[in-house]
Amino acid sequence: MSSFRRAFHLSPLGLAVAGAIAPVFLALVSLIGEVPRFVDPCVSWGITNGRQELDPASLVRCRGRMSGTSESRLGAAIRLIVVQGGMLAACAAAIVGASRYRLRLVVLAFAFMLLITVPLAVGNFGMLTLISAVCFGLSAALVAWHVRRVSVRGS
């Protein structure tokens, strides 16, 4: 194989790794930003009607840097598990599936990333997951081509 051809050779694993870089970075950055809020005493959870009663002692303890959200802790935990955890699991499945030529794992990763693109498109991160889904889809096509080629040679 010539060096030019080798340099531009598309492998299922290379596409899976390329597709996993952005979602893994996005998931880890958002987890690093969100998880500390669960134990921060200066964050109020489940605020309704746009109002929150402030305790003077908490104002002193937090030095005026209080924050709040209408989301409950349970809702935030479920969102983090489904979205960020799902993206990390899909990226791992794509890489493992591509490296072991397991078509089902790569197709599942492709489908999840395609589905998660819709809600993330509202927050401008849909393009990252869409590119990742395309990489996983191409990786799945290459895995299917490799599996078919090996089975035809073997018969």
C-alpha positions as CSV (number, residue, x, y, z in Angstrom):
1,M,0.0,0.0,0.0
2,S,1.5,3.3,-1.0
3,S,2.1,6.0,1.6
4,F,-0.5,8.3,0.0
5,R,-3.1,5.6,0.1
6,R,-2.2,4.6,3.6
7,A,-2.4,8.3,4.8
8,F,-6.0,8.6,3.5
9,H,-7.2,5.1,4.4
10,L,-10.5,5.2,6.2
11,S,-10.8,2.7,8.9
12,P,-13.9,2.0,11.0
13,L,-11.9,2.6,14.2
14,G,-10.5,5.8,12.9
15,L,-13.9,7.1,12.1
16,A,-15.3,6.0,15.5
17,V,-12.5,7.8,17.3
18,A,-12.9,10.9,15.2
19,G,-16.6,10.9,15.9
20,A,-16.2,10.4,19.6
21,I,-13.8,13.3,20.3
22,A,-16.3,16.1,20.3
23,P,-19.1,14.4,22.3
24,V,-16.7,13.1,24.9
25,F,-15.2,16.6,25.4
26,L,-18.7,18.1,25.5
27,A,-20.0,15.6,28.0
28,L,-17.0,15.8,30.3
29,V,-17.0,19.6,30.3
30,S,-20.7,19.8,31.1
31,L,-20.3,17.1,33.8
32,I,-17.4,19.0,35.4
33,G,-19.6,22.1,35.5
34,E,-22.8,20.5,36.7
35,V,-21.8,17.9,39.3
36,P,-20.4,20.3,41.8
37,R,-23.7,22.1,41.9
38,F,-25.3,19.1,43.6
39,V,-23.3,19.6,46.8
40,D,-23.1,23.4,46.7
41,P,-25.2,24.8,49.6
42,C,-25.5,28.1,47.7
43,V,-27.6,26.6,44.9
44,S,-31.4,26.4,45.4
45,W,-33.2,23.6,43.5
46,G,-36.9,23.5,42.5
47,I,-37.7,27.2,42.6
48,T,-41.3,27.8,41.7
49,N,-43.2,31.0,40.7
50,G,-39.8,32.8,40.1
51,R,-39.4,33.5,43.8
52,Q,-37.3,32.1,46.5
53,E,-37.2,33.0,50.2
54,L,-33.7,33.9,51.2
55,D,-32.3,33.0,54.6
56,P,-30.0,35.8,55.9
57,A,-27.6,33.1,57.3
58,S,-27.3,31.6,53.8
59,L,-26.6,35.0,52.3
60,V,-23.8,35.5,54.8
61,R,-22.4,32.0,54.3
62,C,-22.5,32.3,50.5
63,R,-21.2,35.9,50.5
64,G,-24.1,36.9,48.2
65,R,-23.3,34.4,45.4
66,M,-26.5,32.5,45.6
67,S,-28.0,30.9,42.5
68,G,-31.1,28.9,41.8
69,T,-32.9,26.8,39.2
70,S,-36.5,25.6,38.7
71,E,-35.1,22.1,37.9
72,S,-35.2,19.6,40.7
73,R,-32.1,17.6,41.7
74,L,-33.7,14.4,40.5
75,G,-34.5,15.9,37.2
76,A,-31.0,17.3,36.8
77,A,-29.5,13.9,37.7
78,I,-31.7,12.1,35.2
79,R,-30.8,14.6,32.5
80,L,-27.1,14.2,33.2
81,I,-27.3,10.4,33.2
82,V,-29.4,10.2,30.0
83,V,-27.7,12.9,27.9
84,Q,-24.1,13.1,29.0
85,G,-23.9,9.4,30.2
86,G,-25.6,8.3,27.0
87,M,-23.2,10.2,24.8
88,L,-20.2,8.7,26.7
89,A,-21.7,5.2,26.4
90,A,-22.5,5.7,22.7
91,C,-18.9,6.8,22.0
92,A,-17.5,3.8,23.9
93,A,-19.9,1.5,22.1
94,A,-18.8,2.9,18.7
95,I,-15.1,2.5,19.5
96,V,-15.5,-1.0,20.9
97,G,-17.8,-2.0,18.0
98,A,-15.5,-0.6,15.4
99,S,-12.4,-2.2,16.9
100,R,-14.0,-5.6,17.2
101,Y,-16.1,-5.4,14.0
102,R,-19.4,-5.6,15.9
103,L,-21.9,-4.0,13.6
104,R,-24.7,-3.8,16.2
105,L,-22.7,-1.7,18.7
106,V,-21.7,0.8,16.0
107,V,-25.3,1.0,14.7
108,L,-26.7,1.6,18.2
109,A,-24.1,4.4,18.8
110,F,-25.1,5.9,15.4
111,A,-28.8,5.8,16.3
112,F,-28.4,7.3,19.8
113,M,-26.2,10.1,18.5
114,L,-28.7,10.8,15.8
115,L,-31.6,10.9,18.3
116,I,-29.7,13.1,20.8
117,T,-29.0,15.6,18.0
118,V,-32.6,16.8,18.0
119,P,-32.8,18.2,21.6
120,L,-29.2,19.4,21.5
121,A,-29.8,21.4,18.3
122,V,-31.8,23.9,20.3
123,G,-28.7,24.7,22.4
124,N,-26.3,24.9,19.3
125,F,-24.6,21.6,20.1
126,G,-26.6,19.6,17.6
127,M,-24.0,20.1,14.9
128,L,-21.3,18.3,17.0
129,T,-23.5,15.3,17.6
130,L,-24.7,15.3,14.0
131,I,-21.1,15.1,12.8
132,S,-20.4,12.4,15.3
133,A,-23.5,10.5,14.1
134,V,-22.2,10.7,10.5
135,C,-18.8,9.4,11.6
136,F,-20.5,6.5,13.4
137,G,-22.7,5.8,10.4
138,L,-19.7,5.7,8.1
139,S,-17.9,3.5,10.6
140,A,-20.9,1.1,10.6
141,A,-20.9,1.0,6.8
142,L,-17.2,0.1,6.8
143,V,-17.7,-2.5,9.5
144,A,-20.6,-4.1,7.5
145,W,-18.4,-4.0,4.3
146,H,-15.5,-5.7,6.2
147,V,-17.8,-8.4,7.7
148,R,-19.3,-9.1,4.4
149,R,-15.9,-9.2,2.6
150,V,-14.5,-11.6,5.2
151,S,-17.6,-13.9,5.1
152,V,-17.5,-14.0,1.3
153,R,-13.8,-14.9,1.3
154,G,-14.3,-17.5,4.0
155,S,-17.0,-19.4,2.0
